[in-house]
């Protein structure tokens, strides 16, 4: 298995968990939060997808799917189009409302498709390229992609957990 195949498998697993967590839920359930300051499934999936979109587009030197393909307009959120959800407070989390699970998973699928096309093109040598010199040590492409995978899997798992909590409510 190549590094590119390994990364593709990791991103495929994220997509599976996202669909399992959000798929088939009505908008009101996607927006429910297990506590006043908790995160909703809608926010968790939107945020993990925004981070993946932002970070992979930056590494690939491309525009984000969110803005380039009109997803920001389709979602119509009261947030700046550059917002990824990082550092959101409870009110901002509550503002992430979606009209359907299909919209949410559709955006994720579009980002997933762009991501796996990008990682499929990578060689092992590409992974050592520095993509962010603001850190010490500087961040390589490999570290950035593993960071996205780790963050996304954590948030996808949280969304699945919230779905389980809501099922019992």
C-alpha positions, 0 to 999 in steps of 0.5 A, a space after each residue: 500500500 502506498 502513502 497515497 492509498 493509505 491517506 485515501 483509506 483514512 479519508 474514506 473512513 471519515 466519509 463513512 462515519 459522517 454519513 452514519 452520523 448525519 444520514 437520514 436525520 431531519 434538520 431539527 435533529 441535526 441542529 439539536 445539541 446535547 447540552 446548551 454549550 454542546 455541539 450539534 451534528 450539523 455543526 460538527 460535520 460542517 466544521 470538520 468538512 470546512 477544516 478539511 476543505 480549508 487545509 487541503 485546498 491550501 496545501 494543494 494551492 486550489 480554491 476551497 469547494 465551499 466558495 468555488 462550488 457555491 456551497 457557502 451560498 447553498 448553506 446560507 449561514 450567517 457567517 463569513 465565507 472564510 469561517 471554518 468554525 475554529 473557536 466558535 462560541 455557543 451562539 455561533 455553533 447554534 447558528 449552524 443550521 442546515 436544511 437537510 442531511 443531504 445538504 450536509 453530506 453533499 458538501 462533505 462528499 464534494 470535499 471528500 472527492 476533491 481530497 482523494 483526487 489530490 492525495 491520489 496524486 501525491 508521492 512519498 517525496 511530496 509528503 516532506 514538502 513544508 506547507 506552513 513555516 509558522 510553526 517550529 518545527 515547520 509543518 510538512 504536508 504529511 503532518 498537515 494531512 494527518 492532522 486533518 485526518 485526526 481532527 476529522 475522525 474525532 469530530 465525526 466520532 463526536 457526531 456519531 456519539 451525539 446521534 446516539 444520545 439523541 436516539 435515547 432522548 
